[in-house]
């Protein structure tokens, strides 16, 4: 049988949720007998992992949409990268006889242009919910509509965010994770931080940006600390290039709230299973809808009770009162009430943590993802919107 090849487009080399899911998608293609050729804009930890797993990776700036590019100089650079990458990747498509394009994240525009040029089936895999600015949302949605054969969406919340794409083209595909690393991890994070064993550790793992909730987390921590002095708080994650100034703002708010001795910022870490194993409570306080935050699944797989804000994909992951609690994204006083229940009861923390791990094993495991991914990709290949050009 002739080897089938898929061109994979992605715009990052970090190791956060969408990147981890990309690795699982590559494994899915491999299981189906496809050879993947991935195009990423720059080197990083993701590239090393992909190559160690035997996946082919090309480094090429291909025009990744970022908010910091929405200015005259940024747009000029962006269009230049897209123009250059278009011709290089067109030549690659012809040389390698690529028969499918897979774009992981709506920040990558080049895949759609290549689909229009070559008539190759194109899959968008959307990990984002964009609400504002409305003009940008409308423009991006129109572009996706005109360049898709299918749109894989990581949650029903992502599907609901679309308004102009036919329902039959939008396919729900929950992320899945390998649970073993989280089940086996056993790390003394309190010892690393230098706090007593009897301190209760509440932590979040997320990229530092304006909507993941680091500032909201600190507001909640300030209120909790006044009632429960025996708490310590942990943040892990780095910032997007160009947003490093947020570190200073997080530090300044920590000092303003008098939390210097109660908050530890671990920065970027690769040992996420170990960090999660050392927490007592995991929280993801995103102030905008988070499509399907992988760290919530990781927290559940680590048998930790999860507190997440009540919007986006978290509503589909966390079962209120059974695996964790859902809190408002704009009311720290009300959010504190959910934390108090867990802080005051070791039994409740253990009960919800075990139920969360079971939920991940049942509905969000890696094998289920690979199975569903294979089914959806096969449907695209069998029934593309347009036949490939000669």
C-alpha positions as CSV (number, residue, x, y, z in Angstrom):
1,X,0.0,0.0,0.0
2,X,1.3,3.4,-1.0
3,X,2.4,5.5,2.1
4,X,0.1,8.4,2.8
5,X,1.6,11.6,4.1
6,X,0.1,14.4,6.1
7,X,1.5,18.0,6.4
8,X,1.1,19.1,10.0
9,X,1.1,22.9,10.8
10,X,1.6,24.2,14.3
11,X,2.8,27.5,15.7
12,X,4.6,26.8,18.9
13,X,7.3,24.6,20.4
14,X,6.3,24.8,24.1
15,X,4.9,22.0,26.1
16,X,1.5,23.3,27.2
17,X,-1.9,21.7,26.4
18,X,-2.2,22.1,22.6
19,X,1.4,21.0,22.1
20,X,0.9,17.9,24.2
21,X,-2.2,17.2,22.2
22,X,-0.2,17.6,19.0
23,X,2.0,14.7,20.0
24,X,-1.1,12.5,20.6
25,X,-2.4,13.5,17.1
26,X,0.9,12.5,15.6
27,X,0.7,9.2,17.3
28,X,-2.8,8.9,15.9
29,X,-1.6,9.4,12.4
30,X,1.2,6.9,12.9
31,X,-1.3,4.3,14.2
32,X,-3.3,4.9,11.0
33,X,-0.2,4.3,8.8
34,X,0.3,7.9,7.9
35,X,3.8,9.6,7.7
36,X,3.6,13.1,9.2
37,X,5.8,16.0,8.3
38,X,5.4,18.7,10.9
39,X,6.2,22.4,10.3
40,X,6.9,24.5,13.4
41,X,8.2,28.1,13.5
42,X,11.2,27.6,15.9
43,X,13.1,25.2,18.1
44,X,12.0,24.3,21.6
45,X,11.3,21.4,24.0
46,X,8.4,20.2,21.8
47,X,10.6,19.8,18.8
48,X,13.1,17.7,20.8
49,X,10.3,15.3,22.0
50,X,8.8,15.0,18.5
51,X,12.2,14.1,17.0
52,X,13.0,11.6,19.8
53,X,9.7,9.9,19.0
54,X,10.7,9.6,15.4
55,X,8.5,12.3,13.9
56,X,9.9,14.5,11.1
57,X,10.0,18.2,12.0
58,X,10.8,21.2,9.8
59,X,11.6,24.6,11.4
60,X,10.1,27.4,9.3
61,X,8.4,30.7,10.2
62,X,5.0,30.4,8.5
63,X,3.1,33.4,9.9
64,X,1.6,32.6,13.3
65,X,-1.2,34.9,14.4
66,X,-0.5,36.6,17.7
67,X,-2.0,39.7,19.3
68,X,1.3,41.4,19.3
69,X,1.4,41.1,15.5
70,X,-1.7,43.3,15.2
71,X,0.3,46.5,14.3
72,X,1.8,47.8,11.1
73,X,5.3,46.4,11.6
74,X,3.9,43.1,13.0
75,X,1.5,42.6,10.1
76,X,4.2,43.3,7.6
77,X,6.4,40.7,9.1
78,X,3.5,38.3,9.3
79,X,2.6,38.6,5.7
80,X,6.2,38.2,4.7
81,X,6.5,35.0,6.6
82,X,3.2,33.7,5.1
83,X,4.4,34.6,1.5
84,X,7.7,32.9,1.9
85,X,6.3,29.8,3.6
86,X,3.5,29.4,1.0
87,X,6.0,28.8,-1.8
88,X,8.3,26.6,0.2
89,X,5.5,24.4,1.5
90,X,3.8,24.3,-1.9
91,X,7.0,22.8,-3.3
92,X,7.1,20.3,-0.4
93,X,3.5,19.2,-1.0
94,X,4.4,18.4,-4.6
95,X,7.7,16.7,-3.8
96,X,6.3,14.6,-1.0
97,X,2.9,14.0,-2.6
98,X,1.1,15.2,0.5
99,X,-2.5,14.1,0.6
100,X,-3.8,15.7,3.8
101,X,-3.2,19.0,5.7
102,X,-3.7,19.1,9.5
103,X,-3.6,22.5,11.2
104,X,-3.4,22.3,15.0
105,X,-4.8,25.6,16.4
106,X,-6.4,28.5,14.6
107,X,-3.4,30.7,15.1
108,X,-1.9,29.1,12.0
109,X,-3.2,30.5,8.7
110,X,-0.9,28.9,6.1
111,X,-2.7,25.5,6.0
112,X,-5.9,27.1,4.7
113,X,-4.0,28.8,1.9
114,X,-2.3,25.6,0.9
115,X,-5.7,23.9,0.8
116,X,-7.1,26.5,-1.5
117,X,-4.0,26.2,-3.8
118,X,-3.7,22.4,-4.0
119,X,-7.2,21.2,-3.2
120,X,-6.0,18.8,-0.5
121,X,-8.3,17.9,2.3
122,X,-7.7,20.1,5.3
123,X,-8.5,19.6,8.9
124,X,-8.6,22.5,11.4
125,X,-8.1,21.3,15.0
126,X,-9.4,24.2,17.2
127,X,-8.2,24.6,20.7
128,X,-9.3,28.2,21.2
129,X,-12.4,30.2,22.1
130,X,-12.3,33.7,20.6
131,X,-15.0,36.2,21.6
132,X,-13.4,39.6,21.0
133,X,-12.7,41.6,19.0
134,X,-15.8,40.7,17.2
135,X,-14.5,41.7,13.8
136,X,-11.5,39.4,14.2
137,X,-13.7,36.5,15.3
138,X,-15.9,37.0,12.3
139,X,-13.0,37.3,9.9
140,X,-11.2,34.2,11.3
141,X,-14.4,32.1,11.3
142,X,-15.1,33.1,7.7
143,X,-11.6,32.0,6.7
144,X,-11.9,28.7,8.5
145,X,-15.3,28.1,6.9
146,X,-13.8,28.6,3.4
147,X,-10.7,26.4,4.0
148,X,-12.0,23.4,6.0
149,X,-13.0,19.9,5.2
150,X,-13.7,19.3,8.9
151,X,-13.2,21.3,12.1
152,X,-12.2,19.2,15.1
153,X,-13.2,21.0,18.3
154,X,-11.8,20.2,21.7
155,X,-15.0,20.9,23.6
156,X,-18.7,21.6,23.1
157,X,-17.9,25.1,24.3
158,X,-15.6,25.6,21.2
159,X,-18.4,24.3,19.0
160,X,-20.9,26.7,20.5
161,X,-18.5,29.6,19.9
162,X,-18.8,29.1,16.1
163,X,-21.8,30.7,14.4
164,X,-21.3,30.4,10.7
165,X,-20.0,26.9,10.1
166,X,-22.4,24.0,9.3
167,X,-23.0,21.8,12.4
168,X,-22.0,18.6,10.5
169,X,-18.6,20.0,9.8
170,X,-17.9,20.6,13.5
171,X,-16.7,17.5,15.3
172,X,-16.3,17.1,19.0
173,X,-12.9,15.6,19.9
174,X,-12.1,15.7,23.6
175,X,-8.4,15.8,24.4
176,X,-7.0,12.7,26.1
177,X,-4.0,12.2,28.3
178,X,-1.8,9.3,29.3
179,X,-2.7,8.8,33.0
180,X,0.2,6.6,34.2
181,X,2.8,9.4,34.8
182,X,0.3,11.2,37.1
183,X,-0.8,8.0,38.9
184,X,2.9,7.1,39.6
185,X,4.2,10.5,40.6
186,X,5.1,11.0,44.2
187,X,7.1,14.2,44.8
188,X,7.7,16.2,48.0
189,X,7.0,19.7,46.6
190,X,6.7,21.1,50.1
191,X,10.3,20.1,50.8
192,X,11.5,21.8,47.6
193,X,9.7,25.0,48.5
194,X,10.9,24.8,52.1
195,X,7.6,24.8,53.9
196,X,6.4,22.5,56.7
197,X,4.6,19.3,55.9
198,X,1.4,20.4,57.6
199,X,0.9,23.4,55.3
200,X,-1.8,23.0,52.8
201,X,-0.6,23.6,49.2
202,X,-2.9,25.1,46.6
203,X,-1.5,25.5,43.1
204,X,-2.1,26.4,39.5
205,X,-0.2,25.4,36.3
206,X,-0.8,27.6,33.3
207,X,1.0,29.8,30.8
208,X,1.3,33.3,32.2
209,X,-1.0,35.7,30.3
210,X,-3.8,38.1,30.8
211,X,-6.6,35.6,30.9
212,X,-5.3,32.4,32.5
213,X,-6.1,33.9,35.9
214,X,-2.8,34.4,37.7
215,X,-4.0,37.8,39.1
216,X,-7.4,36.4,40.0
217,X,-5.6,33.5,41.8
218,X,-3.6,36.0,43.9
219,X,-6.8,37.9,44.8
220,X,-8.4,34.6,46.0
221,X,-5.2,33.6,47.9
222,X,-5.2,37.0,49.7
223,X,-8.7,36.3,51.0
224,X,-8.0,32.7,51.9
225,X,-4.8,33.6,53.8
226,X,-6.7,35.9,56.1
227,X,-8.9,33.0,57.3
228,X,-6.5,30.1,56.9
229,X,-2.9,31.2,57.8
230,X,-1.6,27.6,57.2
231,X,-1.9,27.9,53.4
232,X,0.8,28.2,50.8
233,X,0.2,28.9,47.1
234,X,2.1,27.8,44.0
235,X,2.2,29.0,40.4
236,X,4.0,27.2,37.5
237,X,4.3,28.4,33.9
238,X,6.2,30.8,31.7
239,X,4.9,33.7,29.5
240,X,4.5,34.0,25.7
241,X,7.5,35.8,24.1
242,X,6.7,39.5,24.3
243,X,4.6,39.1,27.5
244,X,7.4,38.7,30.0
245,X,6.4,42.0,31.6
246,X,3.5,40.0,33.2
247,X,6.0,38.4,35.5
248,X,6.8,41.9,37.0
249,X,3.0,42.6,37.4
250,X,2.5,39.2,39.1
251,X,5.4,40.0,41.5
252,X,4.1,43.5,42.2
253,X,0.6,42.3,43.0
254,X,2.0,39.6,45.2
255,X,3.9,42.2,47.2
256,X,0.9,44.6,47.3
257,X,-1.3,41.9,48.8
258,X,1.4,41.0,51.3
259,X,1.8,37.4,50.0
260,X,5.6,37.3,49.5
261,X,6.1,34.6,52.1
262,X,3.0,32.6,51.0
263,X,3.3,32.4,47.2
264,X,6.0,30.5,45.2
265,X,6.4,31.0,41.5
266,X,8.1,28.0,40.0
267,X,8.3,29.4,36.5
268,X,8.5,27.0,33.5
269,X,8.7,23.3,34.6
270,X,8.7,20.0,32.7
271,X,8.0,17.8,35.7
272,X,4.3,18.6,35.8
273,X,3.2,15.2,37.2
274,X,5.6,15.6,40.1
275,X,4.4,19.1,40.8
276,X,0.7,18.1,40.8
277,X,1.4,15.1,43.0
278,X,2.7,17.6,45.6
279,X,-0.4,19.7,45.7
280,X,-3.4,19.4,48.0
281,X,-5.8,21.4,45.7
282,X,-5.5,22.2,42.1
283,X,-7.0,25.4,40.6
284,X,-7.4,26.9,37.1
285,X,-8.9,30.3,37.5
286,X,-9.2,31.4,33.9
287,X,-11.1,34.7,33.6
288,X,-12.0,34.0,30.0
289,X,-13.5,30.7,28.7
290,X,-10.8,28.1,28.5
291,X,-11.6,25.6,25.6
292,X,-10.5,22.4,27.3
293,X,-7.6,23.1,29.7
294,X,-5.3,20.0,29.7
295,X,-4.0,21.0,33.1
296,X,-7.5,20.3,34.6
297,X,-7.3,16.8,33.2
298,X,-3.8,16.5,34.6
299,X,-4.9,17.6,38.0
300,X,-7.8,15.1,38.0
301,X,-5.4,12.3,36.8
302,X,-3.2,13.2,39.8
303,X,-6.2,12.5,42.1
304,X,-6.4,16.2,43.2
305,X,-9.7,18.0,43.7
306,X,-10.0,20.6,41.0
307,X,-11.4,24.1,41.3
308,X,-12.0,25.8,37.9
309,X,-13.9,28.8,36.7
310,X,-17.5,28.2,35.5
311,X,-17.2,28.6,31.8
312,X,-15.6,27.1,28.7
313,X,-14.6,23.4,28.6
314,X,-14.2,23.2,32.4
315,X,-18.0,22.7,32.7
316,X,-17.6,19.6,30.6
317,X,-14.7,18.3,32.7
318,X,-15.4,19.0,36.3
319,X,-18.6,17.6,37.9
320,X,-19.7,20.0,40.6
321,X,-19.4,18.5,44.1
322,X,-18.2,15.1,42.7
323,X,-14.7,15.8,41.2
324,X,-14.3,19.4,42.3
325,X,-16.0,22.8,42.2
326,X,-16.8,25.4,39.7
327,X,-16.4,29.1,40.7
328,X,-17.2,32.5,39.2
329,X,-14.5,34.1,37.2
330,X,-15.1,37.6,38.5
331,X,-16.0,37.2,42.2
332,X,-13.2,36.2,44.5
333,X,-15.4,36.5,47.6
334,X,-17.8,33.9,46.3
335,X,-14.9,31.7,44.9
336,X,-13.4,31.5,48.4
337,X,-16.5,29.5,49.6
338,X,-15.6,26.5,47.4
339,X,-12.0,26.5,48.6
340,X,-13.1,26.6,52.2
341,X,-15.0,23.3,51.8
342,X,-11.8,21.5,50.6
343,X,-9.5,23.2,53.0
344,X,-11.6,22.1,56.0
345,X,-12.0,18.5,55.0
346,X,-9.2,16.0,54.1
347,X,-11.8,13.4,53.5
348,X,-13.6,15.5,50.9
349,X,-10.3,16.3,49.1
350,X,-9.5,12.6,48.9
351,X,-13.0,11.7,47.8
352,X,-13.2,14.3,45.0
353,X,-9.6,13.5,43.9
354,X,-10.3,9.8,43.5
355,X,-13.5,10.5,41.5
356,X,-11.7,12.9,39.3
357,X,-9.0,10.3,38.4
358,X,-11.7,7.8,37.6
359,X,-13.5,10.4,35.3
360,X,-10.3,10.9,33.4
361,X,-9.7,7.2,33.0
362,X,-13.3,6.8,31.8
363,X,-13.7,9.7,29.4
364,X,-10.5,11.5,28.8
365,X,-7.8,8.8,28.4
366,X,-5.3,8.7,25.6
367,X,-6.6,5.5,24.1
368,X,-10.1,6.9,23.7
369,X,-8.6,10.0,22.0
370,X,-6.6,8.0,19.5
371,X,-9.6,5.9,18.7
372,X,-11.9,8.9,18.1
373,X,-9.1,10.7,16.2
374,X,-8.7,7.8,13.8
375,X,-12.4,7.6,13.1
376,X,-12.7,11.4,12.4
377,X,-9.6,11.5,10.2
378,X,-10.8,8.5,8.2
379,X,-14.2,10.3,7.6
380,X,-12.4,13.3,6.2
381,X,-10.2,11.2,3.9
382,X,-13.2,9.2,2.6
383,X,-15.4,12.2,2.1
384,X,-13.4,15.4,1.4
385,X,-15.2,18.6,0.6
386,X,-13.2,19.0,-2.6
387,X,-11.3,16.5,-4.7
388,X,-7.5,17.1,-4.8
389,X,-6.2,19.0,-7.8
390,X,-4.2,17.1,-10.4
